[in-house]
Amino acid sequence: MDDVLVTGLGALSPLGAGTDAFWRGMHAADTAPLRVPDPLAHMDHPLMYLVPEADVPDGPEEQDGLPLGRGSRFALAAAREAVLDAGLAGPPAPDTGRDRGRGAAQDAGRDTGQDAGRDGVRDAGRDAGPDAPRAGLDPRAGLDPRAGLDPRAGLDPRAGLDPRRVAVALSSGMGDTDLHEGWRTGQAPASGRWAPTFPVASVVGGWFGAQGVNTCVSNACAASGYALSVAADLIRSGEADVVIAGGAEAYSRVALGCFNRLGAIDPERCRPFSAERRGTVFGEGAAVLVLESAAHARARGARTVYGRLAGAGWSCDAYHATAPEPSGAQIERAMREALREAGAGGGSGPGGLGFVMPHGTGTELNDVVESRVLGALAPRTPLYSVKALIGHTGGAAGAFAALAAALVLHHKTLPPNVPIGEPDPECAVPLPSGSAPMTGGYGLVNAYAFGGNNISLVFGEAAA
C-alpha cells in the first residue's frame, strides 16, 4: 500500500498567519483568550482565542455569487498557503475582478525571515502582497487541468495532469454561521442570495479547480480528524492522488452561548489536565494539510515531505449525547487500531511513539478518561496540548493537532507546553515544560466529539 505523505501545510490561528507563526507560537508557549468583540455576546464568559485582527482575511466576500463567511475565508487562507507550500500552485491568474482573495492572512510569509521555521523552503507566491490574485494547481506538478477548467485558475490547459484526481476533505463545526447570525440580528446587510452554512470544502475546491471528491465533514470536534482519515482513504483506494484536507472554525455567538449555558466554559483560559480547570475555551482559525500519495510525490519531485499519515482508528462510544463513556474502552480501541495500522510500538527509536497530541479539552471527565487510557497505553510518552495554546478549535481541532504533529516530526523537536498550573492527580500524564528532542518516530493525535465520535491518527517520520 502506497504511503500517504504530508507535502504541504497551511495555518491561520490565534498565533497569526502562516505555519511559521504557528511554530514560533508553539515555542513561545504564551497565549491567553480575549473577550469577543461582539456587543450581543450576552453570556457569563464571552472568551475566545481569536485570530489577530490584522491577520483576518478581508476577502473574498463571495464566490460564484454566494456570500462567504469568516470560516470559509479562514479555510481559503490556510489552503492557499498549504497548496503553495506543496509546490502545487500555478502562476497568478489574470485580474478578472472576480472572486479575488485578498487579506493579510493570505500573505503567509510576510513577517518571517527567508530562512525561518521550515529549513528555508519557500515559494515565491507566499510572499505575495495582500492583493495577490487567485492561483490554481500547478500544471507542472502532475495535475491535469483539462476537462473545462477555468483558465483564470492559473492552470496550463496544455499540461497532462488530472484535477479530477485532486480532492478536498475539510471540516467545520459551525461553518459560516456568522453570516446567518449577522443577518438575523441586523448586524450585517441582508443578502439577496441564500448561503449554505457549511460550504468550506466546495469553496476551496472551487478556488483551486479540484474536480475530485469535495466533502465537508461535520461531526463536531472529531470532524477534522475524520476529514484527514477520509483523505487518506481516498488516496489509498486510488480515488485521488492529492487531497487538500483539514478544518476551519470561526467565532459563532450561538456556539459560545450554548457552551456558556452548559457551564462548560473556563472563566480564565483553556488548561487541560489542570487541577483548576473549569471547562474549555474556544479558539478559531484553520489548519490545512496537503496529503499526497508517495508515488505521485516522487513523480513530481515534491520539495518537502513533513511526514506521513501512517494509521487511523475510528470508534463510537454509543453511550451519551455529550459525556464520554467513563471506562474509555472505545477511545482506547481507536488508539490501538491507529497504532497497529501504523506499525508503531512502545519505547524510543524510529519505531516507537515519540509524542501524543491529546484531545484534552479542559472539561472534567474528558481529561480524566483520556489520561487513564494514555497512562495504560503509553505511560511515559510526552504530551503536547495544542488546546492549551490556542483553545478548543472545535471542528478544526484535529487538523491543528495534525499540523502540530507534522511540524514536530519535521523539526524533530517537541516544544514546551503552555503552563497549566497544578496538574490534576487524576490526570497523571507527562506535559513537558521545556523543549525536548523527539525520542520516537511516530506521533499520536486524538480527537473526540459529542455523540461519542472518536478518532485517533498516527503520523510518522518521512522516509529517508
C-alpha positions as CSV (number, residue, x, y, z in Angstrom):
1,M,0.0,0.0,0.0
2,D,1.4,3.4,-1.0
3,D,2.3,5.8,1.8
4,V,0.2,8.9,2.4
5,L,2.6,11.8,2.7
6,V,2.2,15.3,4.1
7,T,3.7,17.6,1.4
8,G,2.2,21.0,2.3
9,L,1.0,22.9,5.4
10,G,-1.1,26.0,5.9
11,A,-2.4,27.7,9.1
12,L,-4.3,30.7,10.2
13,S,-4.6,30.7,14.0
14,P,-4.7,32.9,17.1
15,L,-0.9,32.8,16.8
16,G,-1.1,34.7,13.5
17,A,-1.0,33.9,9.8
18,G,1.1,31.0,8.5
19,T,2.8,27.9,9.8
20,D,5.9,29.7,10.7
21,A,3.9,31.9,13.1
22,F,2.3,28.7,14.5
23,W,5.7,27.0,15.1
24,R,7.1,30.1,16.8
25,G,4.0,30.3,18.9
26,M,4.4,26.7,20.0
27,H,7.8,27.5,21.3
28,A,6.8,30.8,22.9
29,A,4.1,28.9,24.9
30,D,2.4,32.2,26.0
31,T,-1.2,32.8,25.0
32,A,-4.5,33.9,26.5
33,P,-8.1,34.2,25.4
34,L,-9.7,37.6,24.7
35,R,-13.2,38.9,25.2
36,V,-15.0,38.6,21.9
37,P,-15.8,42.0,20.3
38,D,-19.5,41.2,19.9
39,P,-21.9,43.6,21.7
40,L,-24.6,40.8,21.5
41,A,-22.5,38.3,23.4
42,H,-24.7,38.4,26.5
43,M,-23.2,35.5,28.4
44,D,-21.2,34.8,31.5
45,H,-17.8,34.1,29.8
46,P,-17.6,35.7,26.3
47,L,-14.0,34.5,26.0
48,M,-12.2,33.0,23.0
49,Y,-8.7,32.6,21.4
50,L,-9.2,34.8,18.4
51,V,-7.3,35.2,15.1
52,P,-5.5,38.6,15.4
53,E,-7.5,41.3,13.6
54,A,-4.5,42.2,11.4
55,D,-4.5,38.6,10.0
56,V,-8.2,38.2,9.4
57,P,-8.8,37.9,5.6
58,D,-10.9,40.7,4.2
59,G,-11.9,38.7,1.2
60,P,-13.1,37.1,-0.9
61,E,-16.5,38.2,0.2
62,E,-18.3,35.9,-2.2
63,Q,-17.6,33.1,-4.6
64,D,-19.8,32.4,-7.7
65,G,-22.3,34.9,-6.3
66,L,-22.6,33.2,-2.9
67,P,-21.6,35.2,0.2
68,L,-18.7,33.7,2.2
69,G,-18.4,33.9,6.0
70,R,-15.4,34.0,8.2
71,G,-15.0,30.2,8.3
72,S,-14.7,29.9,4.6
73,R,-12.3,32.8,4.3
74,F,-10.1,31.1,7.0
75,A,-10.2,27.9,5.1
76,L,-9.2,29.5,1.9
77,A,-6.3,31.4,3.6
78,A,-4.9,28.2,5.1
79,A,-5.5,26.1,1.9
80,R,-3.7,28.7,-0.2
81,E,-0.6,28.5,2.0
82,A,-0.7,24.7,2.1
83,V,-1.0,24.4,-1.7
84,L,1.7,26.9,-2.3
85,D,3.9,25.2,0.2
86,A,3.4,21.8,-1.5
87,G,4.6,23.4,-4.8
88,L,1.2,22.8,-6.5
89,A,0.1,26.4,-7.1
90,G,0.3,27.7,-10.7
91,P,1.2,31.1,-11.9
92,P,-1.0,34.0,-11.0
93,A,-4.2,34.3,-12.9
94,P,-5.2,37.4,-14.9
95,D,-7.1,40.1,-12.9
96,T,-10.7,39.5,-13.7
97,G,-12.1,41.4,-10.7
98,R,-14.0,38.2,-9.7
99,D,-13.6,36.2,-6.6
100,R,-10.4,37.9,-5.6
101,G,-8.7,36.6,-2.5
102,R,-7.3,39.5,-0.5
103,G,-6.3,39.9,3.1
104,A,-3.4,39.7,5.4
105,A,-3.8,36.1,6.2
106,Q,-3.0,35.1,2.6
107,D,0.4,36.8,2.9
108,A,1.6,33.9,5.0
109,G,5.2,34.8,4.7
110,R,5.1,38.5,5.3
111,D,6.5,38.5,8.8
112,T,9.0,35.7,8.5
113,G,12.7,35.6,7.6
114,Q,13.8,33.9,4.5
115,D,15.3,31.0,6.4
116,A,12.9,30.9,9.3
117,G,10.9,27.9,10.5
118,R,11.0,25.2,7.9
119,D,14.6,24.9,6.5
120,G,14.2,27.9,4.3
121,V,11.6,26.2,2.0
122,R,9.7,28.9,0.3
123,D,7.6,29.6,-2.7
124,A,7.5,33.0,-4.4
125,G,3.7,33.1,-4.0
126,R,3.9,33.0,-0.2
127,D,5.5,36.5,-0.3
128,A,2.8,38.0,-2.4
129,G,1.1,41.1,-1.2
130,P,-2.5,41.3,0.1
131,D,-3.9,41.7,-3.4
132,A,-2.3,38.6,-4.7
133,P,-4.6,37.1,-7.4
134,R,-6.1,33.8,-7.4
135,A,-3.9,30.9,-8.2
136,G,-4.7,27.3,-9.1
137,L,-2.9,24.0,-9.2
138,D,0.5,23.9,-10.9
139,P,0.3,22.1,-14.2
140,R,3.9,21.2,-13.8
141,A,3.2,19.3,-10.6
142,G,1.3,16.4,-12.1
143,L,-2.3,17.5,-12.1
144,D,-4.2,17.6,-15.4
145,P,-6.2,20.9,-16.0
146,R,-8.2,19.6,-18.9
147,A,-12.0,19.0,-19.0
148,G,-13.2,22.5,-18.9
149,L,-11.2,24.2,-16.2
150,D,-11.5,27.9,-15.9
151,P,-8.2,29.3,-17.2
152,R,-8.4,32.1,-14.6
153,A,-7.3,29.4,-12.0
154,G,-3.8,29.7,-13.3
155,L,-3.6,26.3,-14.9
156,D,-1.9,25.5,-18.2
157,P,-4.5,23.7,-20.4
158,R,-1.8,22.1,-22.4
159,A,-0.4,20.1,-19.4
160,G,-1.1,16.5,-18.9
161,L,-2.3,16.4,-15.3
162,D,-5.6,15.5,-13.9
163,P,-7.5,17.7,-11.5
164,R,-10.2,15.0,-11.4
165,R,-7.7,13.2,-9.0
166,V,-7.4,16.2,-6.7
167,A,-9.9,16.0,-3.8
168,V,-10.9,18.2,-0.9
169,A,-11.9,16.9,2.6
170,L,-12.4,19.8,5.0
171,S,-14.4,20.1,8.2
172,S,-16.2,22.6,10.4
173,G,-18.4,22.5,13.4
174,M,-20.2,25.8,12.7
175,G,-19.2,26.7,9.2
176,D,-20.3,30.2,8.1
177,T,-22.9,30.6,10.8
178,D,-21.5,34.1,11.4
179,L,-23.2,35.2,8.2
180,H,-26.6,33.9,9.3
181,E,-26.2,35.3,12.9
182,G,-25.4,38.7,11.4
183,W,-28.4,38.7,9.1
184,R,-30.8,37.6,11.8
185,T,-29.7,40.3,14.2
186,G,-29.3,43.1,11.7
187,Q,-25.6,43.4,12.2
188,A,-24.9,42.6,8.6
189,P,-26.7,43.8,5.5
190,A,-29.2,41.2,4.4
191,S,-28.2,39.2,1.3
192,G,-30.5,38.5,-1.6
193,R,-28.8,35.1,-2.1
194,W,-29.2,32.0,0.0
195,A,-25.9,30.9,1.5
196,P,-25.2,27.4,2.8
197,T,-23.9,27.0,6.3
198,F,-21.1,24.5,5.5
199,P,-19.5,25.5,2.2
200,V,-15.9,25.3,3.2
201,A,-14.9,22.2,1.1
202,S,-16.8,23.4,-2.0
203,V,-15.3,26.9,-1.7
204,V,-11.7,25.6,-1.5
205,G,-12.4,23.0,-4.3
206,G,-13.9,25.7,-6.5
207,W,-11.0,28.1,-5.9
208,F,-8.4,25.5,-6.9
209,G,-10.4,23.7,-9.6
210,A,-10.2,20.4,-7.7
211,Q,-12.6,18.1,-9.6
212,G,-12.3,15.0,-7.4
213,V,-14.4,14.4,-4.2
214,N,-15.2,17.6,-2.4
215,T,-16.7,16.8,1.0
216,C,-17.3,18.7,4.3
217,V,-17.2,16.6,7.4
218,S,-19.1,18.0,10.4
219,N,-19.3,15.5,13.3
220,A,-18.4,18.1,15.9
221,C,-15.0,18.2,17.5
222,A,-13.7,15.0,15.8
223,A,-14.6,16.3,12.3
224,S,-11.2,17.3,11.0
225,G,-9.6,14.1,12.3
226,Y,-12.3,12.3,10.3
227,A,-11.6,14.5,7.3
228,L,-7.9,13.6,7.3
229,S,-8.8,9.9,7.6
230,V,-11.2,10.2,4.7
231,A,-8.5,11.9,2.7
232,A,-6.1,9.1,3.4
233,D,-8.7,6.5,2.4
234,L,-9.3,8.4,-0.9
235,I,-5.6,8.1,-1.7
236,R,-5.1,4.5,-0.6
237,S,-8.2,3.4,-2.5
238,G,-6.9,5.0,-5.7
239,E,-9.6,7.6,-5.9
240,A,-7.2,10.6,-5.6
241,D,-3.6,11.4,-5.9
242,V,-3.7,14.7,-3.8
243,V,-6.2,15.7,-1.1
244,I,-6.5,19.2,0.4
245,A,-7.6,18.3,3.9
246,G,-8.1,19.9,7.3
247,G,-10.6,22.1,9.1
248,A,-11.8,25.6,9.8
249,E,-13.7,27.2,12.6
250,A,-14.7,30.8,13.3
251,Y,-16.4,32.7,16.2
252,S,-20.1,31.8,16.5
253,R,-22.3,33.6,19.1
254,V,-24.6,30.6,19.1
255,A,-21.9,28.1,19.8
256,L,-20.3,30.1,22.5
257,G,-23.6,30.9,24.1
258,C,-24.6,27.3,24.2
259,F,-21.4,26.2,25.9
260,N,-21.9,29.0,28.4
261,R,-25.4,27.7,29.2
262,L,-23.9,24.2,29.6
263,G,-21.5,25.6,32.2
264,A,-18.6,24.3,30.1
265,I,-16.5,27.5,29.6
266,D,-13.5,28.1,31.8
267,P,-13.6,31.7,33.1
268,E,-9.8,32.1,32.7
269,R,-8.2,30.0,30.0
270,C,-8.1,26.6,28.4
271,R,-6.0,24.5,30.8
272,P,-6.4,20.7,30.0
273,F,-5.3,18.3,32.7
274,S,-5.0,21.1,35.3
275,A,-6.4,20.6,38.8
276,E,-8.0,24.0,38.5
277,R,-9.7,23.5,35.1
278,R,-13.3,24.5,34.9
279,G,-14.2,23.8,31.3
280,T,-12.9,24.6,27.9
281,V,-12.3,27.9,25.9
282,F,-12.9,28.0,22.2
283,G,-10.4,29.1,19.6
284,E,-10.8,29.9,15.9
285,G,-8.7,29.5,12.7
286,A,-8.0,27.0,10.0
287,A,-5.4,24.2,9.6
288,V,-4.9,22.6,6.2
289,L,-2.6,19.7,5.1
290,V,-1.9,18.6,1.6
291,L,-1.9,14.8,1.6
292,E,-0.4,13.0,-1.4
293,S,0.4,9.5,-2.5
294,A,4.1,8.7,-2.2
295,A,4.2,7.7,-5.8
296,H,2.7,10.9,-7.0
297,A,5.0,13.0,-4.8
298,R,8.1,11.2,-6.1
299,A,6.9,11.5,-9.7
300,R,6.6,15.3,-9.5
301,G,9.6,15.8,-7.2
302,A,7.9,17.2,-4.2
303,R,10.1,19.7,-2.4
304,T,9.3,18.9,1.2
305,V,7.8,15.9,3.0
306,Y,6.8,16.7,6.6
307,G,5.8,13.2,7.4
308,R,3.2,10.5,6.6
309,L,-0.2,9.7,7.8
310,A,0.6,6.1,8.8
311,G,-2.5,5.0,10.7
312,A,-6.1,5.8,11.7
313,G,-8.7,4.3,14.0
314,W,-12.4,5.2,14.4
315,S,-14.8,4.3,17.1
316,C,-18.1,5.4,18.8
317,D,-18.9,5.3,22.5
318,A,-22.6,4.7,21.8
319,Y,-23.1,5.9,25.4
320,H,-24.3,9.5,25.7
321,A,-25.0,12.6,23.6
322,T,-22.3,14.7,25.3
323,A,-20.5,12.8,28.0
324,P,-17.6,10.4,27.3
325,E,-18.0,6.8,28.2
326,P,-16.3,6.5,31.7
327,S,-14.2,3.4,31.0
328,G,-12.6,4.8,27.9
329,A,-12.9,1.5,26.1
330,Q,-13.8,3.0,22.7
331,I,-11.1,5.7,22.7
332,E,-8.6,3.0,23.6
333,R,-9.9,0.9,20.7
334,A,-9.3,3.8,18.3
335,M,-5.8,4.5,19.6
336,R,-4.8,0.8,19.4
337,E,-6.2,0.5,15.9
338,A,-4.3,3.6,14.7
339,L,-1.0,2.4,16.3
340,R,-1.5,-1.1,14.8
341,E,-2.1,0.2,11.3
342,A,0.9,2.4,11.6
343,G,3.1,-0.3,13.0
344,A,4.1,1.9,15.9
345,G,5.3,0.3,19.1
346,G,6.3,1.4,22.5
347,G,9.7,2.7,23.6
348,S,12.1,5.0,21.9
349,G,13.7,4.8,18.5
350,P,12.3,5.1,14.9
351,G,9.6,2.6,15.5
352,G,8.4,4.0,18.8
353,L,5.8,6.5,19.9
354,G,7.5,9.8,20.4
355,F,4.7,12.1,21.5
356,V,0.9,12.4,21.8
357,M,-1.3,15.4,20.8
358,P,-4.2,14.6,23.2
359,H,-7.8,15.7,22.7
360,G,-7.9,17.0,26.3
361,T,-10.3,20.0,26.3
362,G,-10.2,21.1,30.0
363,T,-13.5,19.5,30.8
364,E,-13.5,17.4,33.9
365,L,-14.4,13.9,32.8
366,N,-13.0,14.1,29.3
367,D,-9.4,14.8,30.6
368,V,-9.6,12.1,33.2
369,V,-10.8,9.4,30.9
370,E,-8.2,10.1,28.2
371,S,-5.4,10.4,30.8
372,R,-6.3,6.9,32.2
373,V,-6.2,5.3,28.8
374,L,-2.9,7.0,27.8
375,G,-1.4,6.1,31.2
376,A,-2.1,2.4,30.4
377,L,-1.2,2.6,26.7
378,A,1.8,4.9,26.6
379,P,2.7,5.8,30.2
380,R,5.9,7.6,29.6
381,T,5.1,9.2,26.3
382,P,5.2,13.1,26.5
383,L,2.0,15.0,25.6
384,Y,1.8,18.4,23.8
385,S,-1.5,20.2,24.4
386,V,-2.5,22.3,21.4
387,K,-5.7,23.4,23.1
388,A,-3.7,24.9,26.0
389,L,-2.0,27.0,23.3
390,I,-4.9,28.1,21.0
391,G,-8.0,26.9,22.7
392,H,-10.5,24.3,21.5
393,T,-11.0,24.9,17.8
394,G,-13.9,22.6,17.5
395,G,-14.2,21.1,14.0
396,A,-10.7,22.2,13.3
397,A,-9.1,20.8,16.4
398,G,-7.9,17.5,14.9
399,A,-6.4,19.3,12.0
400,F,-4.5,21.7,14.2
401,A,-3.2,18.8,16.2
402,A,-2.2,17.0,13.0
403,L,-0.4,20.2,11.7
404,A,1.4,20.4,15.0
405,A,2.4,16.8,14.8
406,A,3.7,17.2,11.3
407,L,5.8,20.2,12.4
408,V,7.2,18.2,15.4
409,L,8.2,15.3,13.1
410,H,9.7,17.7,10.6
411,H,11.8,19.6,13.1
412,K,12.3,16.5,15.4
413,T,11.6,18.7,18.4
414,L,8.7,18.8,20.9
415,P,8.0,22.4,22.0
416,P,7.2,23.3,25.6
417,N,3.7,23.1,26.8
418,V,1.8,26.2,27.9
419,P,1.8,26.2,31.7
420,I,-1.5,24.9,33.1
421,G,-0.8,25.3,36.8
422,E,-1.1,22.5,39.3
423,P,-1.7,19.2,37.4
424,D,-4.7,17.1,38.4
425,P,-3.5,14.0,40.2
426,E,-6.2,12.0,38.3
427,C,-4.5,13.1,35.1
428,A,-1.1,11.6,35.5
429,V,0.3,12.4,32.1
430,P,3.7,14.0,31.3
431,L,3.4,17.6,30.0
432,P,7.0,18.8,29.5
433,S,7.6,22.4,30.3
434,G,10.7,22.7,28.1
435,S,11.6,21.8,24.5
436,A,12.9,18.3,24.0
437,P,14.2,16.3,21.1
438,M,11.9,13.6,19.7
439,T,12.5,10.2,21.1
440,G,10.4,8.1,18.7
441,G,9.5,8.2,15.1
442,Y,5.7,8.4,15.5
443,G,3.1,10.9,16.9
444,L,-0.4,10.1,18.1
445,V,-3.3,12.6,17.5
446,N,-6.6,12.2,19.3
447,A,-9.9,13.9,18.5
448,Y,-13.2,13.2,20.2
449,A,-16.7,14.7,19.9
450,F,-20.3,14.8,21.1
451,G,-22.2,11.7,20.2
452,G,-19.2,9.6,21.2
453,N,-17.3,10.1,17.9
454,N,-13.7,9.2,18.4
455,I,-10.7,9.2,16.0
456,S,-7.0,8.6,16.5
457,L,-4.4,9.3,13.8
458,V,-0.7,8.3,13.8
459,F,1.8,10.3,11.9
460,G,5.3,9.0,11.2
461,E,8.6,10.5,10.1
462,A,9.1,10.8,6.4
463,A,11.2,8.0,4.9
464,A,14.9,9.0,4.4
